[in-house]
Amino acid sequence: MKMPAPDEAVLSRRMQIVADLRRIVPGEGVIDAEEERRAYECDALSAYRQLPMVVVLPSTTAQVAAVLRYCHENRVRVVPRGAGTSLSGGALPLADGVLLGMGKFNRILDVDVANRCVVAQPGVTNLGITNAVQHLGYYYAPDPSSQIACTIGGNVAENSGGVHCLKYGLTTNNVLGVEFVTMEGEVLRLGGKHLDAGGYDMLGIVVGSEGLLGVVTEVTVRILRKPETARAVLIGFPSSEAGGECVAAVIGAGIIPGGMEMMDRPAIHAAEAFAKAGYPLDVEALLIVELDGPAGEVDELIQAVEGIARQHGATHVRISASEEERLLFWAGRKSAFPAIGRISPDYLCMDGTIPRGRLSEVLRRITQLSAEHRLRVANVFHAGDGNLHPLIMFDANDPDELTRAEAFGADILRTCVEVGGVLTGEHGVGIEKRDLMDTMFDDTDLALQLRLKCAFDAEGLLNPGKVFPVLHRCAELGRVIVRGGKLRFADLPRF
Amino acid sequence: METIRPASVADLAAAIASAQGAGTTLALTGGGSKRALGRPVDAAATLDLSAFSGIVDYQPSELVLTARAATPMAEIADALAGAHQILAFEPPDLGRLYGRKPGGGTLGGALAANLAGPRRVKSGAARDHFLGFSGVSGRGEIFKGGAKVVKNVTGYDLPKLMAGSFGTLAAFDTVTVKVMPAPAEVLTILIGGNDAHAAIRHLAWALNSPCEVSGAAYLPAELTCHSSVHLVRGCGTGVAAIRLEGTANSVAARARALATDSSLWRYELPSELSRTLWAEIRDVVDILPYPASAVWRVSVPPTAGPDVVDAARAAAASAQDVAAYYDWGGGLVWLATAPGGDSGAAAIRAAVARCGGHATLVRAPDAVRALVPVFEPLAGPLAALAARVKAAFDPARILNRGRMVAEPGP
């Protein structure tokens, strides 16, 4: 993975930079010792590691602003980091960069039930927000699988999803406001406890910007009342085609389930061996459909789903009879990643989204690619919103296997784009899919996005090397092609 | 004024590139229904996008619809109705508010204005349903943003930025939106009362219940008389309206769960009357039928809604000069004010500044909108950032110059 070449001038000033940063963030907030910096060398995409030049752990917005202002003035690159759970390498450090850890921003600032929102510092975990309001009967809807560890600031950076996005949206649909510090050290407020923006929706662009536009220092999120009830139905099919058709039929019937997850045979077997969830082992596809909401409605819809499943050839249908059973259905799915980890030394988790109607075709292609690359794969799928997570099994100790696994993953993502889908549904581009961006976007599309980056960070100092294959200098992007003072294409209809 | 009507995206790109080269400012228009929303645009030519019309791809089971941007909303609504689906953000038809015919809006216009109706509290605004687009930047470049699937985080979320940019960043060719199943039944609980603060507490009680409320509005007594729904018109007090949508059994069960103190005036409106009432609340003009007044749309924390109205009344020559109602549980305030002077801008914006939010002068005479900022004025660094974002897409500032903020000439 090619990262921006370290700036020798910055590296040669390292001691001075560390000393200057200590004046901004005193005490243990600046980490210089190599063995301590080592803890920050990678995120959850652990195949890539890089020791940061220095780690800074600020605890106030003023410190964040001062650190960024200093780095801007001294042309020092900065990589922001939450809990380091990114699966796409979004928090991979730079050899000549400051790693800005936001872990000390860990307080809930305001629980405002009347306005249905919570104001939190960015280092609060995703689950920490729900924990702060669940005694009142509320929760925060987006639930990435890493929710016990991942932070709300990281969720904002990555626009994280989860199994409930189809009904409740991603992070972007649940964030009302942020306090945000630009690379120049300016503190901005975008949004608040109200809805939508009065001008350009800067909040909408900051969410999911993968730490390239600024550093979030406070987040206001919408909270929801916990649904009255939730029940799940476990449905087995003799083919993935039948499972895919059932998913389309459920949605076609006007039902938006709280969650709708699909697993293929290898994933079912791995999960069952790991979690003993009671999954049928004689099926090719397993669907978990969860309905949540008012009790009467859930009962009605779950019967409708059962009917649709049987019409589509389901060989196995089980409706959860208790909360314990519902959680057991999920236990298998939620342990799919560690379950794969038990049967393979390493795995890569891909994250493409496809139009749901192309599912069977894409699964067939993945099976072919598995044979071509000589690597096993298991598929778990947020079927409701078309978000596919193929888990490619390999052994990282074998360099050839790692190379093949990455090539296999890239082929899967290219397939997703070919059928009308995208490279990433919820994990972010980071470094992992950076070099595939041109399969989805042409040079003009990317230039527009880079110009937007320049509007926030003209020097390209924030998280460079992520998302975009090549960072052009802003001045090059800014050139305006003047085509003479006359209107061209005089044959256009004008009236 | 010259009108340019490109027939293809290549023509569109050529027209914008030429205009950029010549420094010719362009006023973008699709259906023209919201031309009076925003500051008056002083452009050298009109860029008529009406040829970019028609549904390109609609697969109900994918919950996605792709259409050319100037496709009339009526055509979109018809196609969706055929598959029992809707645009869940419930875009208002603002045509009659501007003294035009209804039904003149386009899908691209609804997205460019980031419209949202009463269902905003449950389902989001246009921004939350805008998945992708292709279009032409102010440089004349054909480009795209987002995608055609419901879940995507690849690159910056450009559709969010385009939503609410009022044609100042790019001209759309095609747009892709998320669609949702249409609810089978609608029921509205009406609760009588004359205290706005108490009504908003009632709305919060309903929104904070597990009953999946999809609309929460309060009409004060002086405005209920304008509704065509007789129960509302004849009630003689203010009315809090709580909407429930879903299957018949579910709606009925939730209405029972939202039982109220038996001393309160309470009625339940069935589906058809509910649809009429919420369309009136959504489209504004039926509830605020004052063609001469200025109209404000104010988004604030729900509990702060009444404070904005109090502030506007306190500043008005007479309290009767201000009429207001609340949607989004109190978080959206529609105000009619006297159209003279600043139309109440100073008082309303000061109240908004105290609680956080934004106020948009949705309707006022051209002369007022040229002087009073139509959109919430931005502070220093944020204003500078917005200008840099504009320049990233349209460096020569030829697209809808001055529509959102006052801009000096070239």
HADDOCK unambig.tbl for C-alpha pairs under 7 A between the chains (distance, minus, plus):
assign (segid A and resid 114 and name CA) (segid B and resid 204 and name CA) 6.37 0.50 0.50
assign (segid A and resid 114 and name CA) (segid B and resid 303 and name CA) 6.92 0.50 0.50
assign (segid A and resid 115 and name CA) (segid B and resid 301 and name CA) 6.24 0.50 0.50
assign (segid A and resid 115 and name CA) (segid B and resid 302 and name CA) 5.85 0.50 0.50
assign (segid A and resid 115 and name CA) (segid B and resid 303 and name CA) 6.52 0.50 0.50
assign (segid A and resid 159 and name CA) (segid B and resid 153 and name CA) 6.79 0.50 0.50
assign (segid A and resid 173 and name CA) (segid B and resid 128 and name CA) 6.16 0.50 0.50
assign (segid A and resid 188 and name CA) (segid B and resid 382 and name CA) 6.73 0.50 0.50
assign (segid A and resid 192 and name CA) (segid B and resid 356 and name CA) 6.47 0.50 0.50
assign (segid A and resid 193 and name CA) (segid B and resid 301 and name CA) 5.09 0.50 0.50
assign (segid A and resid 194 and name CA) (segid B and resid 299 and name CA) 5.92 0.50 0.50
assign (segid A and resid 194 and name CA) (segid B and resid 300 and name CA) 4.61 0.50 0.50
assign (segid A and resid 194 and name CA) (segid B and resid 301 and name CA) 4.52 0.50 0.50
assign (segid A and resid 194 and name CA) (segid B and resid 331 and name CA) 6.63 0.50 0.50
assign (segid A and resid 194 and name CA) (segid B and resid 357 and name CA) 5.57 0.50 0.50
assign (segid A and resid 195 and name CA) (segid B and resid 299 and name CA) 6.27 0.50 0.50
assign (segid A and resid 198 and name CA) (segid B and resid 358 and name CA) 5.24 0.50 0.50
assign (segid A and resid 198 and name CA) (segid B and resid 359 and name CA) 6.93 0.50 0.50
assign (segid A and resid 198 and name CA) (segid B and resid 375 and name CA) 5.88 0.50 0.50
assign (segid A and resid 198 and name CA) (segid B and resid 376 and name CA) 5.41 0.50 0.50
assign (segid A and resid 199 and name CA) (segid B and resid 164 and name CA) 6.66 0.50 0.50
assign (segid A and resid 199 and name CA) (segid B and resid 375 and name CA) 6.36 0.50 0.50
assign (segid A and resid 199 and name CA) (segid B and resid 376 and name CA) 6.86 0.50 0.50
assign (segid A and resid 200 and name CA) (segid B and resid 161 and name CA) 6.11 0.50 0.50
assign (segid A and resid 200 and name CA) (segid B and resid 164 and name CA) 6.13 0.50 0.50
assign (segid A and resid 200 and name CA) (segid B and resid 165 and name CA) 5.65 0.50 0.50
assign (segid A and resid 200 and name CA) (segid B and resid 386 and name CA) 6.98 0.50 0.50
assign (segid A and resid 201 and name CA) (segid B and resid 160 and name CA) 6.30 0.50 0.50
assign (segid A and resid 201 and name CA) (segid B and resid 161 and name CA) 5.17 0.50 0.50
assign (segid A and resid 201 and name CA) (segid B and resid 164 and name CA) 6.93 0.50 0.50
assign (segid A and resid 202 and name CA) (segid B and resid 161 and name CA) 6.68 0.50 0.50
assign (segid A and resid 204 and name CA) (segid B and resid 157 and name CA) 6.89 0.50 0.50
assign (segid A and resid 204 and name CA) (segid B and resid 160 and name CA) 5.17 0.50 0.50
assign (segid A and resid 204 and name CA) (segid B and resid 161 and name CA) 6.43 0.50 0.50
assign (segid A and resid 205 and name CA) (segid B and resid 156 and name CA) 6.26 0.50 0.50
assign (segid A and resid 205 and name CA) (segid B and resid 157 and name CA) 5.57 0.50 0.50
assign (segid A and resid 205 and name CA) (segid B and resid 158 and name CA) 6.72 0.50 0.50
assign (segid A and resid 205 and name CA) (segid B and resid 160 and name CA) 6.40 0.50 0.50
assign (segid A and resid 205 and name CA) (segid B and resid 161 and name CA) 6.12 0.50 0.50
assign (segid A and resid 208 and name CA) (segid B and resid 153 and name CA) 6.55 0.50 0.50
assign (segid A and resid 208 and name CA) (segid B and resid 156 and name CA) 6.61 0.50 0.50
assign (segid A and resid 209 and name CA) (segid B and resid 156 and name CA) 5.71 0.50 0.50
assign (segid A and resid 225 and name CA) (segid B and resid 208 and name CA) 5.92 0.50 0.50
assign (segid A and resid 225 and name CA) (segid B and resid 209 and name CA) 6.23 0.50 0.50
assign (segid A and resid 225 and name CA) (segid B and resid 210 and name CA) 5.53 0.50 0.50
assign (segid A and resid 226 and name CA) (segid B and resid 210 and name CA) 6.40 0.50 0.50
assign (segid A and resid 227 and name CA) (segid B and resid 210 and name CA) 5.37 0.50 0.50
assign (segid A and resid 228 and name CA) (segid B and resid 210 and name CA) 5.77 0.50 0.50
assign (segid A and resid 248 and name CA) (segid B and resid 61 and name CA) 5.27 0.50 0.50
assign (segid A and resid 251 and name CA) (segid B and resid 61 and name CA) 5.74 0.50 0.50
assign (segid A and resid 252 and name CA) (segid B and resid 60 and name CA) 6.60 0.50 0.50
assign (segid A and resid 252 and name CA) (segid B and resid 61 and name CA) 4.99 0.50 0.50
assign (segid A and resid 254 and name CA) (segid B and resid 181 and name CA) 4.74 0.50 0.50
assign (segid A and resid 294 and name CA) (segid B and resid 210 and name CA) 6.95 0.50 0.50
assign (segid A and resid 294 and name CA) (segid B and resid 211 and name CA) 6.42 0.50 0.50
assign (segid A and resid 296 and name CA) (segid B and resid 250 and name CA) 5.77 0.50 0.50
assign (segid A and resid 297 and name CA) (segid B and resid 250 and name CA) 4.88 0.50 0.50
assign (segid A and resid 353 and name CA) (segid B and resid 151 and name CA) 6.66 0.50 0.50
assign (segid A and resid 353 and name CA) (segid B and resid 152 and name CA) 6.92 0.50 0.50
assign (segid A and resid 354 and name CA) (segid B and resid 149 and name CA) 6.75 0.50 0.50
assign (segid A and resid 355 and name CA) (segid B and resid 62 and name CA) 6.52 0.50 0.50
assign (segid A and resid 355 and name CA) (segid B and resid 149 and name CA) 6.09 0.50 0.50
assign (segid A and resid 356 and name CA) (segid B and resid 62 and name CA) 6.31 0.50 0.50
assign (segid A and resid 385 and name CA) (segid B and resid 150 and name CA) 6.07 0.50 0.50
assign (segid A and resid 385 and name CA) (segid B and resid 151 and name CA) 6.21 0.50 0.50
assign (segid A and resid 387 and name CA) (segid B and resid 151 and name CA) 6.94 0.50 0.50
assign (segid A and resid 421 and name CA) (segid B and resid 149 and name CA) 6.26 0.50 0.50
assign (segid A and resid 422 and name CA) (segid B and resid 152 and name CA) 6.53 0.50 0.50
assign (segid A and resid 422 and name CA) (segid B and resid 154 and name CA) 6.91 0.50 0.50
assign (segid A and resid 423 and name CA) (segid B and resid 154 and name CA) 6.26 0.50 0.50
assign (segid A and resid 424 and name CA) (segid B and resid 152 and name CA) 5.99 0.50 0.50
assign (segid A and resid 424 and name CA) (segid B and resid 153 and name CA) 5.76 0.50 0.50
assign (segid A and resid 424 and name CA) (segid B and resid 154 and name CA) 5.50 0.50 0.50
assign (segid A and resid 425 and name CA) (segid B and resid 151 and name CA) 5.14 0.50 0.50
assign (segid A and resid 425 and name CA) (segid B and resid 152 and name CA) 4.20 0.50 0.50
assign (segid A and resid 425 and name CA) (segid B and resid 153 and name CA) 5.34 0.50 0.50
assign (segid A and resid 426 and name CA) (segid B and resid 152 and name CA) 6.60 0.50 0.50
assign (segid A and resid 426 and name CA) (segid B and resid 153 and name CA) 5.76 0.50 0.50
assign (segid A and resid 428 and name CA) (segid B and resid 153 and name CA) 5.88 0.50 0.50
assign (segid A and resid 428 and name CA) (segid B and resid 154 and name CA) 6.36 0.50 0.50
assign (segid A and resid 429 and name CA) (segid B and resid 154 and name CA) 6.11 0.50 0.50
assign (segid A and resid 444 and name CA) (segid B and resid 143 and name CA) 6.10 0.50 0.50
assign (segid A and resid 445 and name CA) (segid B and resid 143 and name CA) 5.11 0.50 0.50
assign (segid A and resid 445 and name CA) (segid B and resid 144 and name CA) 5.91 0.50 0.50
assign (segid A and resid 448 and name CA) (segid B and resid 393 and name CA) 6.97 0.50 0.50
assign (segid A and resid 449 and name CA) (segid B and resid 156 and name CA) 6.69 0.50 0.50
assign (segid A and resid 451 and name CA) (segid B and resid 392 and name CA) 5.28 0.50 0.50
assign (segid A and resid 452 and name CA) (segid B and resid 389 and name CA) 6.12 0.50 0.50
assign (segid A and resid 452 and name CA) (segid B and resid 392 and name CA) 5.87 0.50 0.50
assign (segid A and resid 455 and name CA) (segid B and resid 385 and name CA) 6.68 0.50 0.50
assign (segid A and resid 455 and name CA) (segid B and resid 388 and name CA) 5.14 0.50 0.50
assign (segid A and resid 455 and name CA) (segid B and resid 389 and name CA) 5.58 0.50 0.50
assign (segid A and resid 455 and name CA) (segid B and resid 392 and name CA) 6.79 0.50 0.50
assign (segid A and resid 456 and name CA) (segid B and resid 385 and name CA) 6.99 0.50 0.50
assign (segid A and resid 467 and name CA) (segid B and resid 155 and name CA) 6.75 0.50 0.50
assign (segid A and resid 482 and name CA) (segid B and resid 21 and name CA) 5.02 0.50 0.50
assign (segid A and resid 483 and name CA) (segid B and resid 18 and name CA) 6.87 0.50 0.50
assign (segid A and resid 483 and name CA) (segid B and resid 21 and name CA) 4.94 0.50 0.50
assign (segid A and resid 484 and name CA) (segid B and resid 21 and name CA) 5.61 0.50 0.50
assign (segid A and resid 484 and name CA) (segid B and resid 22 and name CA) 6.74 0.50 0.50
assign (segid A and resid 485 and name CA) (segid B and resid 21 and name CA) 5.55 0.50 0.50
assign (segid A and resid 485 and name CA) (segid B and resid 22 and name CA) 4.30 0.50 0.50
assign (segid A and resid 486 and name CA) (segid B and resid 18 and name CA) 6.87 0.50 0.50
assign (segid A and resid 486 and name CA) (segid B and resid 22 and name CA) 5.63 0.50 0.50
assign (segid A and resid 487 and name CA) (segid B and resid 18 and name CA) 4.84 0.50 0.50
assign (segid A and resid 487 and name CA) (segid B and resid 19 and name CA) 6.41 0.50 0.50
assign (segid A and resid 487 and name CA) (segid B and resid 22 and name CA) 6.59 0.50 0.50
assign (segid A and resid 488 and name CA) (segid B and resid 18 and name CA) 5.39 0.50 0.50
assign (segid A and resid 489 and name CA) (segid B and resid 14 and name CA) 6.75 0.50 0.50
assign (segid A and resid 492 and name CA) (segid B and resid 6 and name CA) 6.44 0.50 0.50
assign (segid A and resid 493 and name CA) (segid B and resid 4 and name CA) 6.38 0.50 0.50
assign (segid A and resid 493 and name CA) (segid B and resid 5 and name CA) 5.74 0.50 0.50
assign (segid A and resid 493 and name CA) (segid B and resid 6 and name CA) 6.60 0.50 0.50
assign (segid A and resid 494 and name CA) (segid B and resid 3 and name CA) 5.36 0.50 0.50
assign (segid A and resid 494 and name CA) (segid B and resid 4 and name CA) 4.55 0.50 0.50
assign (segid A and resid 494 and name CA) (segid B and resid 5 and name CA) 5.85 0.50 0.50
assign (segid A and resid 495 and name CA) (segid B and resid 2 and name CA) 6.61 0.50 0.50
assign (segid A and resid 495 and name CA) (segid B and resid 3 and name CA) 5.23 0.50 0.50
assign (segid A and resid 495 and name CA) (segid B and resid 4 and name CA) 6.71 0.50 0.50
